[in-house]
Amino acid sequence: MADDKQKRVSYWYFGGLASAGAACCTHPLDLLKVQLQTQQEGKISLLQLTGKVVRTQGVLALYNGLSASLLRQLTYSTTRFGIYEVGKQAMGSDSGFLGKALLAGAAGAAGGFVGTPADMVNVRMQNDIKLPLEQRRNYKNAVDGLFRVYREEGFRRLFSGASTATSRAVFMTIGQLSFYDLVKDLLLQSGYFGDNLTTHFLSSLTAGAIATTMTQPLDVLKTRAMNAKPGEFASQWELIRYTARLGPLGFFKGYVPAFVRLGPHTILTFVFLEQLRMNFGYLKPEKK
């Protein structure tokens, strides 16, 4: 029975469900990361920011924008995991790392574009709690945020930051999915590891570290673009110059909370995904 579980493969939508489950656990860290990235001046640590939010807004404020975060995962992650899983199964086991990396990049580009509207609303809802009361957007939930952006700022605004979000998603998906498969395969081939929780944990931890390093500069630019007021930045180059005023480390602002958030999120996503695969996946017909 255990062998049957290990041979099972995922349905295309398992990645979205796993990512949504992980988001429920890591959302407070994502919120703190966004707030650190959007402050232009002054230094405040992750612990200080956490204490400030809890003191002024209450513990539940750490889950501000959760509906948008879930909507983002159910669009962005379902798309990228779905394309990658279907493509990987179609290519078979002989595709190699390069083939999987190219597939992951294409899947990430599609997922990043599809998930941009929900991602923008997510950033705004998370950033709301640090704004003065008169400047807050006060979206009731993710769907309300989408409709309000459409009515007040136009359809094109829904895809503000789409180019940066798409580029980030390419590197994120390569770092997470293709490197996860690479490390997992290496561990399984070593003979010291089985298809179990230990292997899934080590593979996802490595993938999370790689993905964070590859995507942090783009993540900072994406967050600033989505949180900007209409017309605040005339071009992508102006946004880059604005961020560069802080020096090279300005592009890695919020790196620690980004890794602290993305590491557990990546681990939980793949642990949930593997459990879904092993318990609810299907047995792929063997070629005759």
C-alpha positions as CSV (number, residue, x, y, z in Angstrom):
1,M,0.0,0.0,0.0
2,A,2.9,2.4,0.8
3,D,4.4,1.8,-2.6
4,D,1.1,2.6,-4.3
5,K,1.0,5.9,-2.3
6,Q,4.5,6.8,-3.5
7,K,3.6,6.1,-7.1
8,R,0.6,8.3,-7.1
9,V,0.7,11.6,-9.0
10,S,-1.0,14.9,-8.3
11,Y,-4.1,16.3,-9.9
12,W,-3.5,19.7,-11.5
13,Y,-5.3,21.7,-8.8
14,F,-3.5,20.2,-5.8
15,G,-0.8,22.9,-5.9
16,G,-3.4,25.7,-5.5
17,L,-5.0,23.9,-2.5
18,A,-1.7,23.3,-0.9
19,S,-0.6,26.9,-1.4
20,A,-3.8,28.2,0.1
21,G,-3.4,26.0,3.1
22,A,0.1,27.3,3.6
23,A,-1.0,30.9,3.2
24,C,-3.4,30.5,6.2
25,C,-0.3,29.7,8.3
26,T,2.2,32.2,7.0
27,H,0.0,35.2,6.2
28,P,1.2,37.3,9.3
29,L,4.8,37.0,8.0
30,D,3.7,38.0,4.5
31,L,1.9,41.1,6.0
32,L,5.0,42.1,8.0
33,K,7.2,41.6,4.9
34,V,5.0,44.0,2.8
35,Q,5.1,46.7,5.5
36,L,8.9,46.5,5.7
37,Q,9.3,46.7,1.9
38,T,7.0,49.8,1.6
39,Q,8.8,52.0,4.1
40,Q,11.3,54.3,2.4
41,E,13.0,55.7,5.5
42,G,13.8,54.6,9.0
43,K,14.7,51.2,10.4
44,I,12.5,48.9,12.4
45,S,13.1,45.3,13.1
46,L,10.7,42.5,12.4
47,L,10.0,42.0,16.2
48,Q,9.5,45.8,16.7
49,L,7.0,45.9,13.8
50,T,5.1,42.9,15.1
51,G,4.8,44.5,18.5
52,K,3.7,47.8,17.0
53,V,1.0,46.2,14.9
54,V,-0.3,44.1,17.8
55,R,-0.3,47.0,20.2
56,T,-2.0,49.5,17.9
57,Q,-4.3,47.2,15.9
58,G,-4.7,43.9,17.8
59,V,-3.6,40.4,17.0
60,L,-6.3,40.0,14.3
61,A,-4.6,42.8,12.3
62,L,-1.9,40.3,11.5
63,Y,-4.4,38.5,9.3
64,N,-5.5,41.7,7.5
65,G,-6.0,40.9,3.8
66,L,-6.2,37.1,4.3
67,S,-9.1,36.8,1.8
68,A,-6.9,38.5,-0.9
69,S,-4.0,36.2,0.0
70,L,-6.2,33.1,-0.5
71,L,-7.6,34.5,-3.7
72,R,-4.0,35.1,-4.9
73,Q,-3.0,31.5,-4.2
74,L,-6.1,30.1,-5.8
75,T,-5.3,32.0,-9.0
76,Y,-1.5,32.4,-9.1
77,S,-0.5,29.1,-7.6
78,T,-3.2,27.0,-9.1
79,T,-2.2,28.2,-12.5
80,R,1.6,27.7,-12.1
81,F,1.4,24.4,-10.3
82,G,-1.3,23.2,-12.7
83,I,0.7,24.0,-15.8
84,Y,3.9,22.6,-14.3
85,E,2.3,19.3,-13.1
86,V,0.5,18.6,-16.4
87,G,3.6,19.5,-18.4
88,K,5.9,17.4,-16.3
89,Q,3.7,14.4,-16.6
90,A,3.4,14.9,-20.3
91,M,7.2,15.2,-20.7
92,G,7.9,12.1,-18.6
93,S,10.9,11.3,-16.5
94,D,13.5,12.0,-19.3
95,S,12.9,15.7,-19.4
96,G,15.9,16.5,-17.1
97,F,16.4,19.6,-14.9
98,L,16.7,22.1,-17.8
99,G,13.4,21.0,-19.3
100,K,11.7,21.2,-15.9
101,A,13.3,24.7,-15.3
102,L,12.0,26.0,-18.6
103,L,8.6,24.5,-18.0
104,A,8.6,26.1,-14.5
105,G,9.5,29.4,-15.9
106,A,6.6,29.3,-18.4
107,A,4.2,28.2,-15.7
108,G,5.4,31.0,-13.4
109,A,4.9,33.6,-16.1
110,A,1.3,32.5,-16.7
111,G,0.6,32.3,-13.0
112,G,2.2,35.7,-12.2
113,F,0.0,37.4,-14.8
114,V,-3.2,35.7,-13.8
115,G,-2.6,36.4,-10.1
116,T,-1.7,40.1,-10.4
117,P,-5.1,41.6,-9.6
118,A,-5.5,39.5,-6.4
119,D,-1.8,40.2,-5.6
120,M,-2.3,44.0,-5.8
121,V,-5.3,43.9,-3.6
122,N,-3.4,41.7,-1.2
123,V,-0.5,44.2,-0.9
124,R,-2.9,47.1,-0.4
125,M,-5.0,45.4,2.3
126,Q,-1.8,44.3,4.2
127,N,-0.4,47.8,4.0
128,D,-3.6,49.5,5.0
129,I,-3.1,49.1,8.8
130,K,0.0,51.3,8.8
131,L,-1.6,54.2,7.0
132,P,-3.5,57.1,8.7
133,L,-7.2,56.5,9.0
134,E,-8.1,59.1,6.3
135,Q,-5.7,57.4,3.8
136,R,-6.8,53.8,4.2
137,R,-8.6,52.1,1.4
138,N,-10.7,49.9,3.7
139,Y,-11.5,47.1,1.3
140,K,-14.1,44.8,2.9
141,N,-12.5,41.7,1.3
142,A,-10.6,40.7,-1.8
143,V,-13.6,40.7,-4.1
144,D,-14.7,44.1,-2.9
145,G,-11.1,45.3,-3.5
146,L,-11.1,44.1,-7.1
147,F,-14.4,45.8,-7.9
148,R,-13.4,49.0,-6.2
149,V,-10.1,49.2,-8.1
150,Y,-12.0,48.5,-11.4
151,R,-14.6,51.2,-10.7
152,E,-12.3,53.9,-9.2
153,E,-9.1,53.4,-11.1
154,G,-10.0,51.4,-14.3
155,F,-9.4,47.9,-15.6
156,R,-5.8,48.5,-16.5
157,R,-5.0,49.4,-12.9
158,L,-5.9,45.8,-11.9
159,F,-2.7,44.7,-13.7
160,S,-0.5,47.4,-12.2
161,G,2.9,45.8,-11.6
162,A,2.1,42.8,-13.8
163,S,5.4,42.9,-15.6
164,T,7.4,42.8,-12.3
165,A,5.0,40.2,-10.8
166,T,5.3,38.0,-13.9
167,S,9.1,38.3,-13.9
168,R,9.2,37.5,-10.2
169,A,6.9,34.5,-10.6
170,V,9.2,33.1,-13.3
171,F,12.1,33.0,-10.9
172,M,10.0,32.0,-8.0
173,T,8.6,29.0,-9.8
174,I,11.9,27.9,-11.1
175,G,13.4,28.2,-7.6
176,Q,10.6,26.4,-5.9
177,L,9.3,23.7,-8.3
178,S,12.2,22.7,-10.5
179,F,14.7,22.9,-7.6
180,Y,12.4,21.0,-5.3
181,D,12.1,18.2,-7.8
182,L,15.9,18.3,-8.3
183,V,16.8,18.1,-4.6
184,K,14.1,15.5,-4.0
185,D,15.4,13.3,-6.8
186,L,19.0,13.6,-5.6
187,L,17.9,12.6,-2.0
188,L,15.9,9.6,-3.3
189,Q,18.7,8.5,-5.6
190,S,21.2,8.6,-2.7
191,G,19.6,5.6,-1.1
192,Y,19.5,7.2,2.3
193,F,16.1,8.8,1.9
194,G,12.6,7.6,1.1
195,D,9.5,9.4,-0.2
196,N,8.6,10.6,3.2
197,L,8.3,13.8,5.3
198,T,12.0,14.2,6.0
199,T,12.8,14.2,2.2
200,H,9.9,16.6,1.5
201,F,11.1,18.9,4.3
202,L,14.7,19.1,3.2
203,S,13.8,19.5,-0.5
204,S,11.3,22.3,0.2
205,L,13.6,24.1,2.6
206,T,16.4,24.2,0.0
207,A,13.9,25.3,-2.7
208,G,12.6,28.1,-0.4
209,A,16.1,29.5,0.2
210,I,16.9,29.4,-3.5
211,A,13.6,31.0,-4.5
212,T,14.0,33.8,-1.9
213,T,17.4,34.8,-3.1
214,M,16.4,34.8,-6.8
215,T,13.2,36.8,-6.3
216,Q,13.8,39.4,-3.6
217,P,14.8,42.4,-5.8
218,L,11.8,41.8,-8.0
219,D,9.5,41.3,-5.0
220,V,10.5,44.7,-3.6
221,L,9.8,46.4,-6.9
222,K,6.5,44.6,-7.3
223,T,5.3,45.5,-3.8
224,R,6.2,49.2,-4.3
225,A,4.5,49.3,-7.8
226,M,1.3,47.8,-6.5
227,N,1.1,50.0,-3.4
228,A,1.9,53.2,-5.4
229,K,-0.7,55.9,-6.0
230,P,-1.8,56.3,-9.6
231,G,0.9,58.3,-11.5
232,E,3.4,58.1,-8.6
233,F,5.9,56.4,-10.9
234,A,6.0,57.3,-14.6
235,S,7.9,54.2,-15.5
236,Q,9.6,51.1,-14.2
237,W,12.9,52.8,-14.5
238,E,11.8,55.6,-12.2
239,L,10.6,53.0,-9.6
240,I,14.1,51.3,-9.8
241,R,15.8,54.7,-9.3
242,Y,13.6,55.5,-6.4
243,T,14.4,52.2,-4.7
244,A,18.1,52.6,-5.5
245,R,18.3,55.7,-3.3
246,L,18.6,53.3,-0.4
247,G,21.7,51.7,-2.0
248,P,22.0,48.1,-3.3
249,L,20.5,46.7,-0.1
250,G,17.4,48.6,-0.9
251,F,16.5,45.9,-3.4
252,F,16.7,43.3,-0.6
253,K,14.6,45.3,1.9
254,G,12.6,42.8,4.0
255,Y,14.9,39.9,3.0
256,V,14.8,38.3,6.4
257,P,11.0,38.3,6.8
258,A,10.8,37.3,3.2
259,F,12.9,34.2,3.9
260,V,11.2,33.6,7.2
261,R,7.9,33.8,5.4
262,L,8.8,32.0,2.2
263,G,10.7,29.2,3.8
264,P,7.8,28.0,6.0
265,H,5.4,28.7,3.1
266,T,7.4,26.6,0.7
267,I,7.8,23.8,3.2
268,L,4.1,23.8,4.1
269,T,3.1,24.0,0.5
270,F,5.1,21.0,-0.6
271,V,4.3,19.0,2.6
272,F,0.6,19.6,2.0
273,L,1.0,18.9,-1.7
274,E,2.8,15.6,-1.1
275,Q,0.2,14.5,1.4
276,L,-2.6,15.3,-1.1
277,R,-0.7,13.4,-3.8
278,M,0.0,10.3,-1.6
279,N,-3.5,10.1,-0.1
280,F,-5.8,11.5,-2.8
281,G,-3.7,11.4,-6.0
282,Y,-4.2,8.9,-8.8
283,L,-2.1,6.0,-10.0
284,K,-0.6,6.8,-13.4
285,P,-1.2,3.9,-15.8
286,E,2.0,2.1,-16.6
287,K,3.2,2.1,-20.2
288,K,3.0,-1.3,-21.9
